[in-house]
């Protein structure tokens, strides 16, 4: 069953965050992840949620999503993201 990492991002250091963006795709490879949404235009349809940047990544399973997040392949990029942006991140199991 697929799983999705969903992230709301508020970038505080755009120049260094560009380095993070370049590092992330290769970290997905061993875990089967791929972007579904990566920072496109966000438009609020209801409520007051208005993320500045929104990202969704699909993985083949919840276990693979969590393994990627905790992986050595992502560790350096994760530290850079945490230093350059405020994020809200969840992982959610999808349906078949």
Sine and cosine of phi, psi and omega as CSV:
sin_phi,cos_phi,sin_psi,cos_psi,sin_omega,cos_omega
0.00,0.00,0.74,-0.67,-0.04,-1.00
-0.93,0.36,0.31,-0.95,0.08,-1.00
-0.67,-0.74,0.41,-0.91,-0.10,-1.00
-0.77,-0.64,0.75,-0.66,0.18,-0.98
-0.99,-0.11,0.81,-0.58,-0.06,-1.00
-0.87,-0.49,0.79,-0.62,-0.13,-0.99
-0.72,-0.69,0.74,-0.67,0.18,-0.98
-0.96,-0.28,0.79,-0.62,-0.13,-0.99
-0.81,-0.59,0.71,-0.71,0.18,-0.98
-0.87,-0.50,0.97,-0.25,-0.10,-1.00
-0.98,0.18,0.77,-0.64,0.02,-1.00
-0.96,-0.27,-0.35,0.94,0.00,-1.00
-0.72,-0.69,0.99,0.14,-0.11,-0.99
-0.84,0.54,-0.60,0.80,-0.04,-1.00
-0.91,0.42,-0.75,0.66,0.03,-1.00
-0.94,0.33,-0.51,0.86,0.02,-1.00
-0.90,0.43,-0.51,0.86,0.08,-1.00
-0.86,0.50,-0.59,0.81,0.07,-1.00
-0.90,0.44,-0.67,0.74,0.06,-1.00
-0.85,0.53,-0.74,0.67,-0.03,-1.00
-0.85,0.52,-0.57,0.82,0.01,-1.00
-0.96,0.29,-0.47,0.88,-0.06,-1.00
-0.99,0.16,-0.48,0.87,-0.20,-0.98
-0.92,0.39,-0.74,0.67,-0.11,-0.99
-0.81,0.58,-0.65,0.76,-0.01,-1.00
-0.93,0.36,-0.41,0.91,0.02,-1.00
-0.95,0.33,-0.35,0.94,0.01,-1.00
-0.97,0.24,-0.46,0.89,-0.24,-0.97
-0.74,0.67,-0.78,0.62,-0.07,-1.00
-0.95,0.32,-0.19,0.98,-0.09,-1.00
-0.92,-0.38,0.02,1.00,0.07,-1.00
0.96,0.27,0.33,0.94,-0.03,-1.00
-1.00,0.10,0.48,-0.88,0.12,-0.99
-0.44,-0.90,0.51,-0.86,-0.02,-1.00
-0.95,0.33,0.67,-0.74,0.20,-0.98
-0.97,-0.26,-0.59,0.81,0.03,-1.00
-0.66,-0.75,0.71,-0.71,0.01,-1.00
-0.58,-0.82,0.98,0.19,0.15,-0.99
0.97,0.23,0.37,0.93,0.05,-1.00
-0.95,0.31,0.04,-1.00,0.00,-1.00
-0.87,0.49,0.72,-0.69,0.03,-1.00
-0.93,-0.36,0.74,-0.67,0.05,-1.00
-0.76,-0.65,0.83,-0.55,0.00,-1.00
-0.97,0.22,0.80,-0.61,0.03,-1.00
-0.99,-0.17,-0.55,0.83,0.05,-1.00
-0.55,-0.83,0.47,-0.88,0.05,-1.00
0.97,0.23,-0.27,-0.96,-0.07,-1.00
-0.89,-0.47,0.27,0.96,0.03,-1.00
-0.97,0.26,0.84,-0.54,-0.04,-1.00
-0.60,-0.80,0.96,0.29,-0.03,-1.00
-0.89,0.45,0.60,-0.80,0.04,-1.00
-0.96,0.27,-0.60,0.80,0.05,-1.00
-0.61,-0.79,0.66,-0.75,-0.07,-1.00
-0.73,-0.69,0.70,-0.71,-0.04,-1.00
-0.69,-0.72,0.65,-0.76,0.13,-0.99
-0.74,-0.67,0.73,-0.68,0.01,-1.00
-0.81,-0.59,0.74,-0.67,0.03,-1.00
-0.98,-0.18,0.67,-0.74,0.10,-0.99
-0.82,-0.58,0.39,-0.92,-0.01,-1.00
-0.90,0.44,-0.42,0.91,-0.03,-1.00
-0.42,-0.91,0.27,-0.96,0.07,-1.00
-0.88,0.47,-0.67,0.74,-0.01,-1.00
-0.87,0.49,-0.66,0.75,-0.01,-1.00
-0.94,0.34,-0.59,0.80,0.05,-1.00
-0.89,0.46,-0.73,0.69,-0.01,-1.00
-0.94,0.35,-0.59,0.81,0.05,-1.00
-0.90,0.44,-0.66,0.75,0.05,-1.00
-0.87,0.49,-0.75,0.66,-0.05,-1.00
-0.85,0.53,-0.54,0.84,-0.04,-1.00
-0.98,-0.19,0.24,0.97,-0.14,-0.99
-1.00,0.07,0.39,-0.92,0.13,-0.99
-0.91,0.41,-0.48,0.88,0.01,-1.00
-0.91,0.42,-0.49,0.87,-0.04,-1.00
-0.98,-0.19,-0.22,0.98,-0.14,-0.99
-0.82,0.58,-0.75,0.66,-0.04,-1.00
-0.91,0.41,-0.69,0.73,0.02,-1.00
-0.90,0.43,-0.66,0.75,0.01,-1.00
-0.86,0.51,-0.71,0.71,0.01,-1.00
-0.88,0.48,-0.64,0.77,0.04,-1.00
-0.91,0.41,-0.68,0.73,0.04,-1.00
-0.87,0.50,-0.71,0.70,-0.03,-1.00
-0.91,0.42,-0.44,0.90,0.02,-1.00
-1.00,0.09,-0.33,0.94,-0.13,-0.99
-0.90,-0.43,-0.11,0.99,-0.08,-1.00
-0.44,-0.90,0.40,-0.92,0.16,-0.99
-0.99,-0.14,0.77,-0.63,-0.04,-1.00
-0.76,-0.65,0.49,-0.87,0.21,-0.98
-0.88,-0.48,0.82,-0.57,-0.09,-1.00
-0.69,-0.73,0.72,-0.70,0.09,-1.00
-0.76,-0.66,0.33,-0.94,0.19,-0.98
-0.85,-0.52,0.69,-0.72,-0.04,-1.00
-0.72,-0.70,0.68,-0.73,0.03,-1.00
-0.98,0.20,0.71,-0.70,0.02,-1.00
-1.00,0.02,-0.23,-0.97,0.04,-1.00
-0.83,-0.55,0.40,-0.92,0.02,-1.00
-1.00,0.08,0.00,0.00,0.00,0.00
